[in-house]
Amino acid sequence: MANLTAYPVSLSIDYPDRDLDKLTTFFRIFTVIPIAIILGLLGGTGNYQYAAGGGLVFVPTALMLLFRQKYPRWWFDWNLNLIRFSARVSAYLSLLRDEYPSTDEEQAVHVTIPYPDAQADLNRWLPLVKWFLAIPHYVVLFFLGIAALVCVVIAWFAILFTGRYPRSLFDFVVGVFRWSLRVTVYAIVLTTDRYPPFSLSD
């Protein structure tokens, strides 16, 4: 039976239950540059703070919801695919996976954001204040982001010596990504009015 209380945004990354490539791990800050440039040209962001992605269609969507109570499908598809691409680059940069990020294939990073029925599911006035309501999340995510960065540095050494990403660190970093994504979808992508949980878990 489906979990009816699950938040309507999900992110999961397959744990690499194998030895990771030590050479590309060592040089990851350099090997990510070409795909990071492509992501940057699209207006996206390669870090865990999805909300910083300038390429997301936010202002036009907010205005369309406010005045017409519509969410154009192609705007939604653009936001969804940019987020998915950004998530793959983030996973690669954070050493969670060692496959080079694809511009279009899902690979091992799974992002689900349901397309909303704007008239039935979305309050036309909330886009005006969602950014403000999300401020407590941004404060928490600032500190979680620092912790996630420390975890990535520790994982870098662990992979170089053992070939494995410690599972507890992996789950924490993915949890921070998941939390950040939920806040971004609530405050920027605007596909749900349900307030994001203060949680790292699914």
C-alpha positions in Angstrom: 0.0 0.0 0.0 1.4 3.5 -0.9 2.4 5.8 1.8 -0.2 8.5 1.6 1.8 10.8 3.9 4.9 10.8 1.8 6.1 14.2 0.6 5.3 14.7 -3.1 8.9 15.1 -4.1 11.5 12.4 -3.9 15.2 12.0 -4.5 17.2 8.8 -4.2 20.7 7.9 -5.3 21.7 4.2 -5.7 24.5 3.3 -3.3 27.5 2.1 -5.2 28.1 -1.3 -3.6 31.4 -1.7 -5.3 34.8 -0.2 -5.4 34.7 3.3 -6.8 37.3 4.6 -9.3 40.1 6.0 -7.2 41.8 7.9 -10.1 38.7 9.9 -11.0 37.9 10.4 -7.3 41.4 11.9 -6.8 40.9 14.3 -9.7 37.1 14.9 -9.3 37.4 18.6 -8.9 39.0 18.7 -12.3 37.0 16.0 -14.1 33.7 17.7 -13.2 34.7 21.0 -14.9 33.4 20.2 -18.5 29.9 19.1 -17.3 29.8 21.9 -14.7 30.4 24.4 -17.5 27.5 23.0 -19.5 25.2 23.1 -16.4 26.3 26.6 -15.7 25.4 27.7 -19.3 21.9 26.3 -18.7 21.7 28.5 -15.6 21.8 25.5 -13.2 24.0 24.8 -10.2 26.2 21.9 -9.4 26.0 22.0 -5.6 23.5 20.7 -3.2 21.6 24.0 -2.9 19.2 23.5 -5.7 17.5 26.8 -4.8 20.6 28.7 -6.2 19.8 27.4 -9.7 19.2 30.6 -11.7 17.9 28.6 -14.7 14.7 27.5 -13.0 11.6 29.1 -14.3 10.4 30.9 -11.2 9.0 34.4 -11.7 7.0 33.6 -14.8 5.5 30.5 -13.0 4.6 32.6 -10.0 2.9 35.2 -12.1 1.1 32.6 -14.2 -0.2 30.9 -11.0 -1.2 34.3 -9.5 -3.1 35.7 -12.5 -4.2 32.6 -14.4 -3.9 29.7 -11.9 -2.1 27.7 -14.6 1.3 25.9 -14.6 2.5 25.5 -18.2 3.6 21.9 -18.7 6.7 22.8 -20.7 7.9 25.1 -17.9 7.4 22.2 -15.5 9.3 19.9 -17.8 12.2 22.4 -18.1 12.4 22.8 -14.3 12.2 19.0 -13.7 14.9 18.1 -16.2 17.3 20.9 -15.1 16.9 19.7 -11.5 17.6 16.1 -12.6 20.7 17.2 -14.5 21.9 19.3 -11.6 21.3 16.4 -9.2 23.5 14.1 -11.4 26.3 16.6 -11.4 25.9 17.2 -7.7 26.1 13.4 -7.0 29.3 13.1 -9.2 31.0 16.1 -7.6 30.1 14.8 -4.1 31.7 11.5 -5.0 28.4 9.6 -4.5 28.7 8.1 -7.9 31.6 7.7 -10.4 29.7 7.5 -13.6 30.2 10.7 -15.6 26.9 12.7 -15.4 24.6 12.4 -18.4 22.8 15.4 -19.8 19.6 13.4 -20.3 19.8 9.8 -18.9 18.6 9.1 -15.4 21.6 6.9 -14.4 21.6 6.2 -10.7 20.1 9.5 -9.5 16.3 9.4 -9.3 14.2 12.6 -8.9 10.4 12.5 -8.9 8.3 15.7 -8.9 4.6 15.2 -9.8 3.1 17.6 -12.3 0.5 19.7 -10.3 -3.1 20.4 -11.1 -2.7 24.1 -10.5 -6.4 24.9 -10.0 -7.1 22.0 -7.7 -3.9 21.7 -5.8 -2.2 25.1 -5.7 -3.2 28.3 -3.8 -2.7 31.1 -6.3 -1.5 33.5 -3.5 1.1 31.3 -1.8 3.9 31.9 -4.4 4.1 35.4 -3.0 5.2 34.2 0.4 6.7 30.7 0.0 10.2 32.1 -0.2 9.7 33.8 3.2 8.1 30.7 4.7 11.1 28.7 3.6 13.7 30.8 5.5 13.9 28.5 8.5 14.8 25.7 6.1 17.5 27.8 4.5 19.1 28.5 7.9 19.2 24.8 8.8 20.4 23.8 5.3 23.3 26.3 5.7 24.7 24.3 8.6 23.7 20.9 7.1 25.6 22.0 3.9 28.8 22.6 5.9 28.4 19.2 7.5 27.8 17.6 4.1 31.0 19.2 2.8 33.0 17.7 5.7 31.4 14.3 4.9 32.5 14.6 1.3 36.1 15.4 2.3 36.2 12.4 4.7 34.6 10.2 2.0 37.3 11.4 -0.5 40.0 10.0 1.8 38.0 6.8 2.5 37.6 6.1 -1.3 41.2 6.7 -2.0 42.2 4.2 0.8 39.4 1.6 0.6 37.6 2.3 -2.6 34.3 2.6 -0.7 32.1 5.5 0.3 31.1 5.0 3.9 27.4 4.2 3.9 26.5 6.4 6.9 28.2 9.4 5.2 26.5 8.6 1.9 23.1 8.5 3.5 23.7 11.8 5.2 24.8 13.6 2.1 21.9 12.2 0.1 19.6 13.3 2.9 20.8 16.8 2.7 20.3 16.8 -1.1 16.8 15.5 -0.5 15.9 18.1 2.1 17.3 20.9 -0.1 15.4 19.6 -3.1 12.1 19.6 -1.2 12.6 23.2 -0.1 13.4 24.2 -3.7 10.4 22.5 -5.1 8.2 24.2 -2.5 9.6 27.7 -2.7 11.0 28.0 -6.2 9.5 25.3 -8.5 6.1 25.8 -6.9 4.6 22.4 -7.7 3.3 21.8 -4.1 1.8 23.8 -1.3 2.7 21.2 1.3 5.3 22.6 3.7 8.6 20.6 3.5 9.4 18.4 6.5 12.5 19.1 8.6 13.9 15.7 7.7 16.7 13.9 5.9 14.8 10.8 5.3 12.4 9.7 2.5 
